[in-house]
């Protein structure tokens, strides 16, 4: 049976963060759908993102039992995307979280609360920055140079960033009930997501730790594709 995956980018970036990984996966015989949401600029942010992703998946892969693959801040929204697939009569085949936040069962959890639960120090710093009127992500070209040595990659990623203000991070996220309904895996690439990876291990998920960086798909698409294949099959 052909493996079908949907690569779901973080709401803080665009689909460019996957780099050439979709083509690398296709070369390995995987059916790949890459939805992209660039118009969820108003609240409720999570609902808009889920709705737009779900619409695109319905158009591109209406009958395929997909593996939903989330990067970064798309992680907590995977259950809602899966529920939309189920409502259309096509359950998902599994979930893969790549350097991603995890869905939590706590009521009215916000993105900021999830970050604070994983890393109180980082959460406090982010809370203060946002309270002062900052927007995140606010990376510069120089800050990305160590992970993305290719200037073209950095320029593409920076052009696709979608910095968010406080209301994005304090918006209550949907509560995933009766989930997970399919196998889950986690791929940790950077130290920031160590707590999430450990939580996934405690849940009994398949977890792989690979020392790389958050945007490894852009710099090492073939190796990234191999890891994805290993975790979804």
N, C-alpha and C positions, 0 to 999 in steps of 0.2 A: 504494500500500500504506500502511495506517495505521501511523504510528510509535508504538511502545509503549516506554515507559520505566519503570524502577523507580528511585525516589528513595530511596537508602539513607543514613540519617542516621549520624552519628558515634556510636560507643559511649559518647562522653562527653556526649552530649545526647539528646534525644528527637526524634521526628519534627516537633515544633513548630518546630524550626529551619528548616524549609522554608517557614514562613509560609503565605501565600496562593499561593505559586508553583504548587502542584499544580493549583489551579483555573484559574490563568492559562494553564497548559499545556493543560488540557482545553478551554479556550475557543478554543485554536488548533487543535483537532482531534487532540490527542495522547491516546492511552490512557495513563493514569498509575496506577501502583501505588505505594503508600506503606507499606511494611512498617514495623513498629516493634517494637523489642526493649527491654524494661524489666526483664527477669528474668535477665540474665546476670551475676548478682552473685557467682558462685563460679567458681574455675578448673576447667577451662581456659576462660578468658574468650573467646578467639577462636573456639574450636570451638563454644561455646554460641551465640555471636552468629551465626556462619555457619549453624548448624543451624536456628535460629529464623527467620532471614531466608529461608532456602531453603524451609522449610515454608510460610511465608506466601505466597511467590511461587508455589509449586506450587498452593496453594489459589486464589489470586486470578487467576493467569495461567498455567494449566497448559500451554497450547499456543503462547503468543506468543513470538516471538524478540525478546527484550527488549534495549534498551540499558540497561546497568547504570550508574547515575549515583551516584557516591560523594562524600560531603562529609567533609572532615577525616580523622579517624582510621579511617574505614571504607575508605579507599583500599587499604591493604595486603591487605584481605580479599576484594577483588573476584574475584581468580582462583579462590579456593576456592568462592565463591558460583556462579561460572560453571561450575566443574567439577560441582557438584551439578545444575545445569540440564542439562548434557550427559549426566549419568548418567540423567536422566529422559527423554532423547531429544530435548531442545530446546536446541540451541546458542544462545548469545547473539549479538546482532547487532553489538554494539560496547560500548565503555567510555568513560565521561566522568568525569574526576577534577576535582572542583571544590575548589580550595584544599585539596588532599588530599595526604597522604603517598603515596608510590608503592610498589608491591610491588618488592622487591629479591630478587635471586637468591642473596644470601649465605646461608650455612647458619646456622640457629639465630639469625636476626636478631630482635631485640626492638624494641619501640616506642622504647625509650630509645636504642638504638643507631642507629635510623633518624633520630631527632631530632639526635643528636650528629653523625652524618655530614653532615646538612644545615646545622647551626648549632652548632659546638662550644661557643660561649659559652652559648647558650640551653640546650644539653644539660647542661652542667656545672651551671648554676643549678637546672635541674629535678631533676637527680640529687641535689643537696644537699638541696633542699626535701623530696623524697620520703624520703631517708634520715633526715631529721629528724622523720619522721612526718606530713608534710603530705599533702594530697590535692589532685588536679588534675582539672578546673578549679576554681579558687577565686575566680572573678570576683565583684565586688560590683556593686550597682546603679550606683554612681557610675562605675566603670570601663567600663561598657557604654553610658553615656549618650551619648558622642560618636558611636558607631556606630548605636545604637538610641534615637533621641530620643523615641520614643513610649513612655511608661511602661508601657502594657499589653504591648507587645512585650517589654520588659525583664523584666517580671514573669513572662510565659509562659516565656521562655527560662530564667530562673533557676529556675523551678519544675521545669523538665525536665532540669536539669543532673544528671549522674551522676558526681560526683567519684570518682576512683580512687586507690588507694594504690600503693606501690612494686611489689607483686607483679604488678599489671596491666601496668605498663610494662616489667618485666623478664621477662615470659613469652615464651618463644620463639614466633614466629609461623610459620604454615605456609609452606613454601618453594614458590613457584610454579614448577613445571617445565613445559616445553612451553607456555609462555605468553609473549606474548599470542597468542590464536587468532582475534582479530577486531580491527578498527581501534580505535585509542585516541586520545582527545583530552584536552586539559587546559585548564581555565579558571582563570587566576590572578586572585584578587580582592584579596589583601593581600600586603604586603611579606614576611611570614613565609614564604610559599610560593614565593619567587622561585627558590630553588635547585631545588626540585622542578620548577618550570616549565622551567628551563634543562635539567634532566636529561631531561625529556620531549621538549624540542626536539632534544637530542642523539640521542634514540632515534628521531627522525623522525616524532614524533606531530604532529598538528595542535594548535597552542597559541595561545590568545588571552589577552592581558594586558588586564585591565580594572581601572582604578583605582577601587576601591570599599572594601569591608570584608568580613570573613569571613561575616557574616550578611546579605549583600546580598539574599538571597531573601526575607527578612522585610520589608525596607524598600522594595524596588523589585521586586515580584514580576513585573510585566509585562516590564520590561527584562531581568530574569533569565530569564524564559521565552523571550524572543526569542534570547538568547545560547545557551541550551540547544538550541533548535531549529536554530540555525545550525551548531552543533557536532555534532549527531547526524544531520543530514541532508546 
